[in-house]
Amino acid sequence: MYPALAVLQAMSGNPDVLWVGAQGGIESTLVQRAGIDFKEIPAAGIHGVGIKRVPRNLSLIVRGIIASRRIISSFRPDVILLTGGFIAFPVALAARGIPILLILPDIEPGLAIKAVSSFVSLIAVPTADSQKYFHNKKKVFVSGYPTRPEITRWDRESGSKEFNLVHTLPVVLIFGGSKGARSINQAVLKSIPELLKISQVIHISGELDWAAVEMSKEKLTTEEKARYHAYPYLYDQMGAALACADLVVSRSGASTLGEYPTHGLAAVLVPYPYAWRYQSVNAHYLANQDAALILEDSQLGEKLFSTIKQLLEDPARLNNMRVAMKNLSRPQAAQLIGQRLHSLAGERS
């Protein structure tokens, strides 16, 4: 979702845009907040789901294709931008004959992207490592991960001011994605008194665990509360949190490939263990560049605090990780994809 928003924001000429998303997804709220028309279709994945869910999900895919055809016939687009996930499959099948630019957010493509890659026009990938997953490399170009302007407009000074942080203690940003990550939240709440002795913490818990976070915060001292900045979710302030942090602890979804390099942010990555290996591949890529450390989900309770403490007590290592992460930044990714998308639309016209 965010890569597509970044590309649309980078394009000139105010193109007429219609966003097609899955029924019941969080993207509906975020896309409409951006002032973009939104239509939803039935959609589901079949990779990694239980055998009992496959017939139902196949039915949803068929219904999604039919709904996509109806939407495309009415809207009549000159070009289509896909960002992967299972929503890509029904839309791509319904859009045969229309130029398609596909953004691969993660390093490794999922089943849906592999399925549609043979009949899209262009594929934008975040790193050169992604090219090996596609047979027709002529349509693949390395763009980097496109980041939104609201992520990039903050710096350390303005971010620190936004959260009322002091300059005498390091800042640790901890979050688990839009819905949160229960295992990360539990490990944080277990060690929060110790963490607040050595750092200031910005903790984005997600809505599911927000009640538990609020209860835990109420038990802190006044001094600890001043150092603990907890939120269920951040919208416009996410860029501020990334800009002012010295270290981030998070899952290793696709945004880590763009947002962390943008701010040169050293990372402790905890790949989600109950899904296909995309997050693990992303995490190992960043770790292999010496920009991140990997902490397994099963080790969170035991090792989260000690891992953070060791890094904060080794400024030279932390700085080397920041430099390595910054070297992976591709600040023109959104503009590059927007230019390719505009060219495809022009060819169609």
PEBEL-V666768 format. One record per run of one state. SS is the DSSP state (A for helix, B for strand, O for the rest). FROM is the first residue (numbers start at 0). TO is the last residue. If there is no record, write none. Layout:
ss=SS from=FROM to=TO
ss=SS from=FROM to=TO
This chain:
ss=O from=0 to=0
ss=A from=1 to=9
ss=O from=10 to=16
ss=B from=17 to=21
ss=O from=22 to=25
ss=A from=26 to=32
ss=O from=33 to=35
ss=B from=36 to=40
ss=O from=41 to=49
ss=A from=50 to=74
ss=O from=75 to=78
ss=B from=79 to=81
ss=O from=82 to=85
ss=A from=86 to=93
ss=O from=94 to=98
ss=B from=99 to=103
ss=O from=104 to=109
ss=A from=110 to=118
ss=O from=119 to=120
ss=B from=121 to=124
ss=O from=125 to=126
ss=A from=127 to=132
ss=O from=133 to=135
ss=A from=136 to=138
ss=B from=139 to=141
ss=O from=142 to=147
ss=A from=148 to=151
ss=O from=152 to=154
ss=A from=155 to=161
ss=O from=162 to=168
ss=B from=169 to=174
ss=O from=175 to=180
ss=A from=181 to=197
ss=B from=198 to=203
ss=O from=204 to=208
ss=A from=209 to=217
ss=O from=218 to=220
ss=A from=221 to=226
ss=B from=227 to=230
ss=O from=231 to=236
ss=A from=237 to=243
ss=O from=244 to=245
ss=B from=246 to=249
ss=O from=250 to=252
ss=A from=253 to=256
ss=O from=257 to=257
ss=A from=258 to=262
ss=O from=263 to=265
ss=B from=266 to=268
ss=O from=269 to=276
ss=A from=277 to=287
ss=O from=288 to=290
ss=B from=291 to=293
ss=O from=294 to=295
ss=A from=296 to=311
ss=O from=312 to=313
ss=A from=314 to=325
ss=O from=326 to=331
ss=A from=332 to=347
ss=O from=348 to=348
